[in-house]
Every structure is written in C-alpha cells, then in structure tokens.
C-alpha cells in the first residue's frame, strides 16, 4: 500500500484516475466536507471518463455530532451522492468493513464509476 497525502481532496480524484490508468486499485479517505469540496473533480473527471473511484468518507455532522461546523456537511452528503448517482453504503460495524470494502471496490471496477462508503460515528468514534 502506498499512502499519498494531499493538500486538497479533489487532487485525489486525479491521482486515483492515474492509478487506474496504470492498472493499480486505489481508495480515497476523506471527511464528508472533503467529498463535497471534490465534487467538481468527481463530476468532470471520474464520472465523465468512467473512472472506478472508491471513496471512504468519514461521515461527520449526523446525529450525535458535537461540532457545529460539521453539521451542514452531514446534512448534504447523502443527497449529493444520490444527486450524482453514486452508489453508497453506511458502514456501522467493524465486522463488516473488510467485506464491504471488497464489495465496493468490485462494484466500482465493474461499473466504472465512483462508489462511496460512509464511515459512521458508530464505526469511527468511541464516546
């Protein structure tokens, strides 16, 4: 595995596309605000040129969120995914993570489109 750190999430769309063209699978890990910031790259590159893009999105701003600056992104993440026609699934338990990632990567590769896994509060945070 190679970790590539980025300044902006939208850069990950291009890097993941380059990996795809080189025959390498990739996954982008970001918060939902980063997903929202990268919509232009997703629409004008990944969707347009049918790039299999696996997105692992930390799903902030939903029930239980304590940080007010995260709430608007939480309200918009699923509606934006639906509006873009991007299949997604909410991961809530550690036991299902490996299988769902494999399934999401398979779907992205077979459909040549972006796919998202939302990493929920129950999965990511301990209170």
MODELLER restraints for C-alpha pairs under 7 A, 6 or more apart:
rsr = mdl.restraints
at = mdl.atoms
rsr.add(forms.Gaussian(group=physical.xy_distance, feature=features.Distance(at['CA:6:A'], at['CA:12:A']), mean=7.00, stdev=0.5))
rsr.add(forms.Gaussian(group=physical.xy_distance, feature=features.Distance(at['CA:9:A'], at['CA:30:A']), mean=6.98, stdev=0.5))
rsr.add(forms.Gaussian(group=physical.xy_distance, feature=features.Distance(at['CA:9:A'], at['CA:34:A']), mean=5.50, stdev=0.5))
rsr.add(forms.Gaussian(group=physical.xy_distance, feature=features.Distance(at['CA:9:A'], at['CA:35:A']), mean=6.95, stdev=0.5))
rsr.add(forms.Gaussian(group=physical.xy_distance, feature=features.Distance(at['CA:9:A'], at['CA:38:A']), mean=5.82, stdev=0.5))
rsr.add(forms.Gaussian(group=physical.xy_distance, feature=features.Distance(at['CA:10:A'], at['CA:37:A']), mean=6.81, stdev=0.5))
rsr.add(forms.Gaussian(group=physical.xy_distance, feature=features.Distance(at['CA:10:A'], at['CA:38:A']), mean=4.19, stdev=0.5))
rsr.add(forms.Gaussian(group=physical.xy_distance, feature=features.Distance(at['CA:10:A'], at['CA:41:A']), mean=5.77, stdev=0.5))
rsr.add(forms.Gaussian(group=physical.xy_distance, feature=features.Distance(at['CA:12:A'], at['CA:28:A']), mean=6.53, stdev=0.5))
rsr.add(forms.Gaussian(group=physical.xy_distance, feature=features.Distance(at['CA:13:A'], at['CA:41:A']), mean=6.18, stdev=0.5))
rsr.add(forms.Gaussian(group=physical.xy_distance, feature=features.Distance(at['CA:13:A'], at['CA:42:A']), mean=6.54, stdev=0.5))
rsr.add(forms.Gaussian(group=physical.xy_distance, feature=features.Distance(at['CA:13:A'], at['CA:46:A']), mean=6.96, stdev=0.5))
rsr.add(forms.Gaussian(group=physical.xy_distance, feature=features.Distance(at['CA:16:A'], at['CA:26:A']), mean=5.80, stdev=0.5))
rsr.add(forms.Gaussian(group=physical.xy_distance, feature=features.Distance(at['CA:16:A'], at['CA:53:A']), mean=6.77, stdev=0.5))
rsr.add(forms.Gaussian(group=physical.xy_distance, feature=features.Distance(at['CA:17:A'], at['CA:51:A']), mean=6.12, stdev=0.5))
rsr.add(forms.Gaussian(group=physical.xy_distance, feature=features.Distance(at['CA:19:A'], at['CA:25:A']), mean=6.49, stdev=0.5))
rsr.add(forms.Gaussian(group=physical.xy_distance, feature=features.Distance(at['CA:19:A'], at['CA:26:A']), mean=6.67, stdev=0.5))
rsr.add(forms.Gaussian(group=physical.xy_distance, feature=features.Distance(at['CA:26:A'], at['CA:54:A']), mean=6.86, stdev=0.5))
rsr.add(forms.Gaussian(group=physical.xy_distance, feature=features.Distance(at['CA:27:A'], at['CA:53:A']), mean=6.77, stdev=0.5))
rsr.add(forms.Gaussian(group=physical.xy_distance, feature=features.Distance(at['CA:27:A'], at['CA:54:A']), mean=4.80, stdev=0.5))
rsr.add(forms.Gaussian(group=physical.xy_distance, feature=features.Distance(at['CA:27:A'], at['CA:55:A']), mean=5.77, stdev=0.5))
rsr.add(forms.Gaussian(group=physical.xy_distance, feature=features.Distance(at['CA:27:A'], at['CA:56:A']), mean=6.99, stdev=0.5))
rsr.add(forms.Gaussian(group=physical.xy_distance, feature=features.Distance(at['CA:28:A'], at['CA:54:A']), mean=6.24, stdev=0.5))
rsr.add(forms.Gaussian(group=physical.xy_distance, feature=features.Distance(at['CA:28:A'], at['CA:55:A']), mean=4.79, stdev=0.5))
rsr.add(forms.Gaussian(group=physical.xy_distance, feature=features.Distance(at['CA:28:A'], at['CA:56:A']), mean=5.87, stdev=0.5))
rsr.add(forms.Gaussian(group=physical.xy_distance, feature=features.Distance(at['CA:29:A'], at['CA:55:A']), mean=6.15, stdev=0.5))
rsr.add(forms.Gaussian(group=physical.xy_distance, feature=features.Distance(at['CA:29:A'], at['CA:56:A']), mean=4.73, stdev=0.5))
rsr.add(forms.Gaussian(group=physical.xy_distance, feature=features.Distance(at['CA:29:A'], at['CA:57:A']), mean=5.92, stdev=0.5))
rsr.add(forms.Gaussian(group=physical.xy_distance, feature=features.Distance(at['CA:30:A'], at['CA:56:A']), mean=6.41, stdev=0.5))
rsr.add(forms.Gaussian(group=physical.xy_distance, feature=features.Distance(at['CA:30:A'], at['CA:57:A']), mean=5.06, stdev=0.5))
rsr.add(forms.Gaussian(group=physical.xy_distance, feature=features.Distance(at['CA:30:A'], at['CA:58:A']), mean=6.07, stdev=0.5))
rsr.add(forms.Gaussian(group=physical.xy_distance, feature=features.Distance(at['CA:31:A'], at['CA:57:A']), mean=5.19, stdev=0.5))
rsr.add(forms.Gaussian(group=physical.xy_distance, feature=features.Distance(at['CA:31:A'], at['CA:58:A']), mean=4.41, stdev=0.5))
rsr.add(forms.Gaussian(group=physical.xy_distance, feature=features.Distance(at['CA:31:A'], at['CA:59:A']), mean=6.46, stdev=0.5))
rsr.add(forms.Gaussian(group=physical.xy_distance, feature=features.Distance(at['CA:32:A'], at['CA:57:A']), mean=5.62, stdev=0.5))
rsr.add(forms.Gaussian(group=physical.xy_distance, feature=features.Distance(at['CA:32:A'], at['CA:58:A']), mean=5.82, stdev=0.5))
rsr.add(forms.Gaussian(group=physical.xy_distance, feature=features.Distance(at['CA:32:A'], at['CA:59:A']), mean=5.63, stdev=0.5))
rsr.add(forms.Gaussian(group=physical.xy_distance, feature=features.Distance(at['CA:32:A'], at['CA:60:A']), mean=6.43, stdev=0.5))
rsr.add(forms.Gaussian(group=physical.xy_distance, feature=features.Distance(at['CA:32:A'], at['CA:73:A']), mean=6.20, stdev=0.5))
rsr.add(forms.Gaussian(group=physical.xy_distance, feature=features.Distance(at['CA:32:A'], at['CA:77:A']), mean=6.36, stdev=0.5))
rsr.add(forms.Gaussian(group=physical.xy_distance, feature=features.Distance(at['CA:33:A'], at['CA:73:A']), mean=5.54, stdev=0.5))
rsr.add(forms.Gaussian(group=physical.xy_distance, feature=features.Distance(at['CA:46:A'], at['CA:53:A']), mean=7.00, stdev=0.5))
rsr.add(forms.Gaussian(group=physical.xy_distance, feature=features.Distance(at['CA:46:A'], at['CA:113:A']), mean=6.88, stdev=0.5))
rsr.add(forms.Gaussian(group=physical.xy_distance, feature=features.Distance(at['CA:46:A'], at['CA:114:A']), mean=6.81, stdev=0.5))
rsr.add(forms.Gaussian(group=physical.xy_distance, feature=features.Distance(at['CA:47:A'], at['CA:113:A']), mean=6.13, stdev=0.5))
rsr.add(forms.Gaussian(group=physical.xy_distance, feature=features.Distance(at['CA:50:A'], at['CA:112:A']), mean=4.94, stdev=0.5))
rsr.add(forms.Gaussian(group=physical.xy_distance, feature=features.Distance(at['CA:50:A'], at['CA:113:A']), mean=5.28, stdev=0.5))
rsr.add(forms.Gaussian(group=physical.xy_distance, feature=features.Distance(at['CA:51:A'], at['CA:112:A']), mean=5.36, stdev=0.5))
rsr.add(forms.Gaussian(group=physical.xy_distance, feature=features.Distance(at['CA:51:A'], at['CA:113:A']), mean=5.40, stdev=0.5))
rsr.add(forms.Gaussian(group=physical.xy_distance, feature=features.Distance(at['CA:51:A'], at['CA:114:A']), mean=6.78, stdev=0.5))
rsr.add(forms.Gaussian(group=physical.xy_distance, feature=features.Distance(at['CA:52:A'], at['CA:108:A']), mean=4.62, stdev=0.5))
rsr.add(forms.Gaussian(group=physical.xy_distance, feature=features.Distance(at['CA:52:A'], at['CA:109:A']), mean=5.22, stdev=0.5))
rsr.add(forms.Gaussian(group=physical.xy_distance, feature=features.Distance(at['CA:52:A'], at['CA:112:A']), mean=4.51, stdev=0.5))
rsr.add(forms.Gaussian(group=physical.xy_distance, feature=features.Distance(at['CA:52:A'], at['CA:113:A']), mean=4.48, stdev=0.5))
rsr.add(forms.Gaussian(group=physical.xy_distance, feature=features.Distance(at['CA:52:A'], at['CA:114:A']), mean=5.21, stdev=0.5))
rsr.add(forms.Gaussian(group=physical.xy_distance, feature=features.Distance(at['CA:53:A'], at['CA:108:A']), mean=6.25, stdev=0.5))
rsr.add(forms.Gaussian(group=physical.xy_distance, feature=features.Distance(at['CA:53:A'], at['CA:113:A']), mean=6.24, stdev=0.5))
rsr.add(forms.Gaussian(group=physical.xy_distance, feature=features.Distance(at['CA:53:A'], at['CA:114:A']), mean=4.20, stdev=0.5))
rsr.add(forms.Gaussian(group=physical.xy_distance, feature=features.Distance(at['CA:53:A'], at['CA:115:A']), mean=6.14, stdev=0.5))
rsr.add(forms.Gaussian(group=physical.xy_distance, feature=features.Distance(at['CA:54:A'], at['CA:104:A']), mean=6.98, stdev=0.5))
rsr.add(forms.Gaussian(group=physical.xy_distance, feature=features.Distance(at['CA:54:A'], at['CA:105:A']), mean=6.12, stdev=0.5))
rsr.add(forms.Gaussian(group=physical.xy_distance, feature=features.Distance(at['CA:54:A'], at['CA:108:A']), mean=6.53, stdev=0.5))
rsr.add(forms.Gaussian(group=physical.xy_distance, feature=features.Distance(at['CA:54:A'], at['CA:114:A']), mean=5.86, stdev=0.5))
rsr.add(forms.Gaussian(group=physical.xy_distance, feature=features.Distance(at['CA:54:A'], at['CA:115:A']), mean=5.16, stdev=0.5))
rsr.add(forms.Gaussian(group=physical.xy_distance, feature=features.Distance(at['CA:54:A'], at['CA:116:A']), mean=5.98, stdev=0.5))
rsr.add(forms.Gaussian(group=physical.xy_distance, feature=features.Distance(at['CA:55:A'], at['CA:115:A']), mean=6.16, stdev=0.5))
rsr.add(forms.Gaussian(group=physical.xy_distance, feature=features.Distance(at['CA:55:A'], at['CA:116:A']), mean=4.62, stdev=0.5))
rsr.add(forms.Gaussian(group=physical.xy_distance, feature=features.Distance(at['CA:55:A'], at['CA:117:A']), mean=6.21, stdev=0.5))
rsr.add(forms.Gaussian(group=physical.xy_distance, feature=features.Distance(at['CA:56:A'], at['CA:116:A']), mean=5.93, stdev=0.5))
rsr.add(forms.Gaussian(group=physical.xy_distance, feature=features.Distance(at['CA:56:A'], at['CA:117:A']), mean=4.95, stdev=0.5))
rsr.add(forms.Gaussian(group=physical.xy_distance, feature=features.Distance(at['CA:56:A'], at['CA:118:A']), mean=6.14, stdev=0.5))
rsr.add(forms.Gaussian(group=physical.xy_distance, feature=features.Distance(at['CA:56:A'], at['CA:119:A']), mean=6.82, stdev=0.5))
rsr.add(forms.Gaussian(group=physical.xy_distance, feature=features.Distance(at['CA:57:A'], at['CA:116:A']), mean=6.91, stdev=0.5))
rsr.add(forms.Gaussian(group=physical.xy_distance, feature=features.Distance(at['CA:57:A'], at['CA:117:A']), mean=6.06, stdev=0.5))
rsr.add(forms.Gaussian(group=physical.xy_distance, feature=features.Distance(at['CA:57:A'], at['CA:118:A']), mean=4.86, stdev=0.5))
rsr.add(forms.Gaussian(group=physical.xy_distance, feature=features.Distance(at['CA:57:A'], at['CA:119:A']), mean=5.75, stdev=0.5))
rsr.add(forms.Gaussian(group=physical.xy_distance, feature=features.Distance(at['CA:58:A'], at['CA:118:A']), mean=5.95, stdev=0.5))
rsr.add(forms.Gaussian(group=physical.xy_distance, feature=features.Distance(at['CA:58:A'], at['CA:119:A']), mean=4.69, stdev=0.5))
rsr.add(forms.Gaussian(group=physical.xy_distance, feature=features.Distance(at['CA:58:A'], at['CA:120:A']), mean=6.58, stdev=0.5))
rsr.add(forms.Gaussian(group=physical.xy_distance, feature=features.Distance(at['CA:59:A'], at['CA:74:A']), mean=6.63, stdev=0.5))
rsr.add(forms.Gaussian(group=physical.xy_distance, feature=features.Distance(at['CA:59:A'], at['CA:118:A']), mean=5.50, stdev=0.5))
rsr.add(forms.Gaussian(group=physical.xy_distance, feature=features.Distance(at['CA:59:A'], at['CA:119:A']), mean=5.35, stdev=0.5))
rsr.add(forms.Gaussian(group=physical.xy_distance, feature=features.Distance(at['CA:59:A'], at['CA:120:A']), mean=5.16, stdev=0.5))
rsr.add(forms.Gaussian(group=physical.xy_distance, feature=features.Distance(at['CA:59:A'], at['CA:121:A']), mean=6.88, stdev=0.5))
rsr.add(forms.Gaussian(group=physical.xy_distance, feature=features.Distance(at['CA:60:A'], at['CA:70:A']), mean=5.93, stdev=0.5))
rsr.add(forms.Gaussian(group=physical.xy_distance, feature=features.Distance(at['CA:60:A'], at['CA:74:A']), mean=5.50, stdev=0.5))
rsr.add(forms.Gaussian(group=physical.xy_distance, feature=features.Distance(at['CA:61:A'], at['CA:70:A']), mean=4.58, stdev=0.5))
rsr.add(forms.Gaussian(group=physical.xy_distance, feature=features.Distance(at['CA:61:A'], at['CA:71:A']), mean=3.78, stdev=0.5))
rsr.add(forms.Gaussian(group=physical.xy_distance, feature=features.Distance(at['CA:61:A'], at['CA:72:A']), mean=6.66, stdev=0.5))
rsr.add(forms.Gaussian(group=physical.xy_distance, feature=features.Distance(at['CA:61:A'], at['CA:73:A']), mean=6.19, stdev=0.5))
rsr.add(forms.Gaussian(group=physical.xy_distance, feature=features.Distance(at['CA:61:A'], at['CA:74:A']), mean=4.03, stdev=0.5))
rsr.add(forms.Gaussian(group=physical.xy_distance, feature=features.Distance(at['CA:61:A'], at['CA:75:A']), mean=6.96, stdev=0.5))
rsr.add(forms.Gaussian(group=physical.xy_distance, feature=features.Distance(at['CA:62:A'], at['CA:71:A']), mean=6.52, stdev=0.5))
rsr.add(forms.Gaussian(group=physical.xy_distance, feature=features.Distance(at['CA:62:A'], at['CA:74:A']), mean=5.28, stdev=0.5))
rsr.add(forms.Gaussian(group=physical.xy_distance, feature=features.Distance(at['CA:86:A'], at['CA:114:A']), mean=6.05, stdev=0.5))
rsr.add(forms.Gaussian(group=physical.xy_distance, feature=features.Distance(at['CA:86:A'], at['CA:115:A']), mean=5.69, stdev=0.5))
rsr.add(forms.Gaussian(group=physical.xy_distance, feature=features.Distance(at['CA:87:A'], at['CA:115:A']), mean=5.26, stdev=0.5))
rsr.add(forms.Gaussian(group=physical.xy_distance, feature=features.Distance(at['CA:87:A'], at['CA:116:A']), mean=6.37, stdev=0.5))
rsr.add(forms.Gaussian(group=physical.xy_distance, feature=features.Distance(at['CA:88:A'], at['CA:115:A']), mean=5.88, stdev=0.5))
rsr.add(forms.Gaussian(group=physical.xy_distance, feature=features.Distance(at['CA:88:A'], at['CA:116:A']), mean=4.55, stdev=0.5))
rsr.add(forms.Gaussian(group=physical.xy_distance, feature=features.Distance(at['CA:88:A'], at['CA:117:A']), mean=5.49, stdev=0.5))
rsr.add(forms.Gaussian(group=physical.xy_distance, feature=features.Distance(at['CA:89:A'], at['CA:116:A']), mean=6.67, stdev=0.5))
rsr.add(forms.Gaussian(group=physical.xy_distance, feature=features.Distance(at['CA:89:A'], at['CA:117:A']), mean=5.08, stdev=0.5))
rsr.add(forms.Gaussian(group=physical.xy_distance, feature=features.Distance(at['CA:89:A'], at['CA:118:A']), mean=6.10, stdev=0.5))
rsr.add(forms.Gaussian(group=physical.xy_distance, feature=features.Distance(at['CA:90:A'], at['CA:117:A']), mean=5.86, stdev=0.5))
rsr.add(forms.Gaussian(group=physical.xy_distance, feature=features.Distance(at['CA:90:A'], at['CA:118:A']), mean=4.59, stdev=0.5))
rsr.add(forms.Gaussian(group=physical.xy_distance, feature=features.Distance(at['CA:90:A'], at['CA:119:A']), mean=6.25, stdev=0.5))
rsr.add(forms.Gaussian(group=physical.xy_distance, feature=features.Distance(at['CA:90:A'], at['CA:120:A']), mean=6.46, stdev=0.5))
rsr.add(forms.Gaussian(group=physical.xy_distance, feature=features.Distance(at['CA:91:A'], at['CA:97:A']), mean=6.71, stdev=0.5))
rsr.add(forms.Gaussian(group=physical.xy_distance, feature=features.Distance(at['CA:91:A'], at['CA:117:A']), mean=6.55, stdev=0.5))
rsr.add(forms.Gaussian(group=physical.xy_distance, feature=features.Distance(at['CA:91:A'], at['CA:118:A']), mean=5.83, stdev=0.5))
rsr.add(forms.Gaussian(group=physical.xy_distance, feature=features.Distance(at['CA:91:A'], at['CA:119:A']), mean=5.22, stdev=0.5))
rsr.add(forms.Gaussian(group=physical.xy_distance, feature=features.Distance(at['CA:91:A'], at['CA:120:A']), mean=5.98, stdev=0.5))
rsr.add(forms.Gaussian(group=physical.xy_distance, feature=features.Distance(at['CA:91:A'], at['CA:123:A']), mean=6.81, stdev=0.5))
rsr.add(forms.Gaussian(group=physical.xy_distance, feature=features.Distance(at['CA:92:A'], at['CA:119:A']), mean=6.93, stdev=0.5))
rsr.add(forms.Gaussian(group=physical.xy_distance, feature=features.Distance(at['CA:92:A'], at['CA:120:A']), mean=5.67, stdev=0.5))
rsr.add(forms.Gaussian(group=physical.xy_distance, feature=features.Distance(at['CA:92:A'], at['CA:122:A']), mean=5.61, stdev=0.5))
rsr.add(forms.Gaussian(group=physical.xy_distance, feature=features.Distance(at['CA:92:A'], at['CA:123:A']), mean=4.91, stdev=0.5))
rsr.add(forms.Gaussian(group=physical.xy_distance, feature=features.Distance(at['CA:93:A'], at['CA:123:A']), mean=5.48, stdev=0.5))
rsr.add(forms.Gaussian(group=physical.xy_distance, feature=features.Distance(at['CA:94:A'], at['CA:123:A']), mean=6.36, stdev=0.5))
rsr.add(forms.Gaussian(group=physical.xy_distance, feature=features.Distance(at['CA:104:A'], at['CA:115:A']), mean=6.32, stdev=0.5))
rsr.add(forms.Gaussian(group=physical.xy_distance, feature=features.Distance(at['CA:108:A'], at['CA:114:A']), mean=5.79, stdev=0.5))
rsr.add(forms.Gaussian(group=physical.xy_distance, feature=features.Distance(at['CA:108:A'], at['CA:115:A']), mean=5.65, stdev=0.5))
